[in-house]
Amino acid sequence: MYSENCTCHSYYSFHDGASSLEELLLAPKELGYRTLALTDHNNLCGAMCFARLTRSLDMHGITGAELTLQGGYHLTLLAKGQHRLPQPFPVDYRRASGRRTQ
């Protein structure tokens, strides 16, 4: 269990984060941290690049997201384990968004 806050937002958190993934990882590494979680707002846009960078820097990256809920509340989700989705992974975005399909 981690005792310090190891979550951060990158420039993939549009209008909330300003740092590149490289900047976010190099500073903690220089300070001796080995684990960092990327929790951008409502997206996983930087997840693959983050995973590659953490691996190349010999760090433990945790993929996550900070979801905005109704009422403006936030819920932070962190991935557990290293399970991979089968490729290709088809998604029906019309169903996922709650819109009716024809």
For each residue, the residues with C-beta under 8 A, 3 or more apart:
1:
2: 6 35
3:
4:
5:
6: 2 33 35 36 37 62
7: 36 37 38 39 64 66 76 78
8: 17 19 24 36 37 38 39
9: 12 13 16 17 38 39 40 41 66
10: 13 17 19 20 21 24 38 40 46 50
11: 14 17 18 19 20
12: 9 17 40 43 45 46
13: 9 10 16 17 40 41 43 66
14: 11 41
15:
16: 9 13 41
17: 8 9 10 11 12 13 40 41
18: 11
19: 8 10 11 23 24
20: 10 11 23 24
21: 10 24 25 38 46 49 50 53
22: 25 26 53
23: 19 20 26 27
24: 8 10 19 20 21 27 28 36 38
25: 21 22 28 29 36 50 53 54 57 59
26: 22 23 29 30 57
27: 23 24 30 31
28: 24 25 31 33 36 59
29: 25 26 32 33 34 57 59
30: 26 27
31: 27 28
32: 29
33: 6 28 29 36 59
34: 29 58 59 60
35: 2 6 59 60 61 62
36: 6 7 8 24 25 28 33 54 59 60 61 62
37: 6 7 8 61 62 63 64 78
38: 7 8 9 10 21 24 46 47 50 61 62 63 64
39: 7 8 9 64 65 66 76 77 78
40: 9 10 12 13 17 43 44 45 46 65 66
41: 9 13 14 16 17 65 66 67 68
42: 65 66 67 68
43: 12 13 40 65
44: 40 47 63 65
45: 12 40
46: 10 12 21 38 40 49 50
47: 38 44 50 51 63
48: 51 52
49: 21 46 52 53
50: 10 21 25 38 46 47 53 54 61 63
51: 47 48 54 55 61 63
52: 48 49 55 56
53: 21 22 25 49 50 56 57 61
54: 25 36 50 51 57 59 60 61
55: 51 52 58 59 61
56: 52 53
57: 25 26 29 53 54
58: 34 55
59: 25 28 29 33 34 35 36 54 55
60: 34 35 36 54
61: 35 36 37 38 50 51 53 54 55
62: 6 35 36 37 38 78 79
63: 37 38 44 47 50 51 78 79
64: 7 37 38 39 76 77 78 79
65: 39 40 41 42 43 44 76 77
66: 7 9 13 39 40 41 42 74 75 76 77
67: 41 42 74 75 76 77
68: 41 42 72 73 74
69: 72 73 74 75
70: 73
71:
72: 68 69
73: 68 69 70
74: 66 67 68 69
75: 66 67 69
76: 7 39 64 65 66 67
77: 39 64 65 66 67
78: 7 37 39 62 63 64
79: 62 63 64
80:
81:
82:
83:
84:
85: 89
86: 89
87:
88:
89: 85 86
90:
91: 96
92: 95 96 101
93: 96 97
94: 97 99 100 101
95: 92 98 99 101
96: 91 92 93
97: 93 94
98: 95
99: 94 95
100: 94
101: 92 94 95
102:
